[in-house]
Amino acid sequence: MTASATPAIPPRTRTQDSPLAALGLRVLGMFMLSAMFMLIRLASRHGVSVPEMLFWRQGMAVPIMLLWLAARGEMSLLKTHRVPAHLGRAAVGTLGLLCNVGTATLLPLPVGTTLSFTSPIFAVLIAGLVLREKVGPWRWSAVLIGFAGVLLIARPGAEPIALAGLASGLGAGLIVATVSFQVRSLARTDSPIACVFWFSAFGAVVAAIALPLYGQPHPWQVWLMLVGVGLAGTLAQFFIAAALSRGAVATVVVMDYTSLIWATGFGVLVFGEWPPASIWLGAPLVIGAGLLITWREIVLAKAIAPTTSLDDAALEEAKAGPQPL
């Protein structure tokens, strides 16, 4: 198989738009992502290792997607002529997932969630400094605003948050932004579910290699947590994809920020952790920067191709990622 082969799937058609349904599905996707990170944090407190959590997050998605596609007679959506590209995406994405797991275990959930909103900021940096794309004052201003928010959250000179957690959170944002460019390329030829499936499959294989070294017996309650991690992550992907089939990115992407509400609720109810005061100062700046970048991207896209429909799946992963990973 070669990367230059003919696209594996025919052009994709869009389901009839239903903005309210799209918004609801997106909110459900964000809720499931927040639930996944809550379960990761909970499992880590019961002694579950990071490789175990990576395996269950990735491994459970594979049979669920296979059963879903087989029941619908859509197994052909997994066909690809770009295995090396999927391997590269999986390698980078698995590193990002590792950062996400580290963030969930080291930081309060609202703090880690807010740091995940930095991915559009890093995407602008990659576009301007690495890919040498033209970036105007609006997006550069958003970058400065976003990192000002990160500084407020980190509280330099005061009682800072865990340095390793901060590094993991920012690393996850950077890697999600990097993956977005990979997925943007893959989505031109492969279906969105193929991108998710091969990422999960290759990631599960890598995690399985380390499993004999780190795996250990657990009480049944902990096994339920691990099953929940895999199930919540998979459902989040399905809800996000379903939202995009019913509404435009510009409509649904704003709902991503509801994850801060769910993360705060889980933090208080499950762990008794109230968000630090710095979150209420830094989060609006980080969120505002992301919204400014999204708005500017939409304006520029309309100016360049006002009559062309963008590939929503590719643009969605480029801006917000599957998150997560």
Sequence and secondary structure as in RCSB ss.txt:
>XXXX:A:sequence
MTASATPAIPPRTRTQDSPLAALGLRVLGMFMLSAMFMLIRLASRHGVSVPEMLFWRQGMAVPIMLLWLAARGEM
SLLKTHRVPAHLGRAAVGTLGLLCNVGTATLLPLPVGTTLSFTSPIFAVLIAGLVLREKVGPWRWSAVLIGFAGV
LLIARPGAEPIALAGLASGLGAGLIVATVSFQVRSLARTDSPIACVFWFSAFGAVVAAIALPLYGQPHPWQVWLM
LVGVGLAGTLAQFFIAAALSRGAVATVVVMDYTSLIWATGFGVLVFGEWPPASIWLGAPLVIGAGLLITWREIVL
AKAIAPTTSLDDAALEEAKAGPQPL
>XXXX:A:secstr
  TTS  SS         HHHHHHHHHHHHHHHHHHHHHHHHHHTTT  HHHHHHHHHHTHHHHHHHHHHHHT G
GGG  S HHHHHHHHHHHHHHHHHHHHHHHHS HHHHHHHHTTHHHHHHHIIIIIS     HHHHHHHHHHHHHH
HHHH TTSS   HHHHHHHHHHHHHHHHHHHHHHHHTTTS HHHHHHHHHHHHHHHHHHHHHHH     HHHHHH
HHHHHHHHHHHHHHHHHHHHHS HHHHGGGGGGHHHHHHHHHHHHH     HHHHHHHHHHHHHHHHHHHHHHHH
HHHH TT    HHHHHHHHT SS  
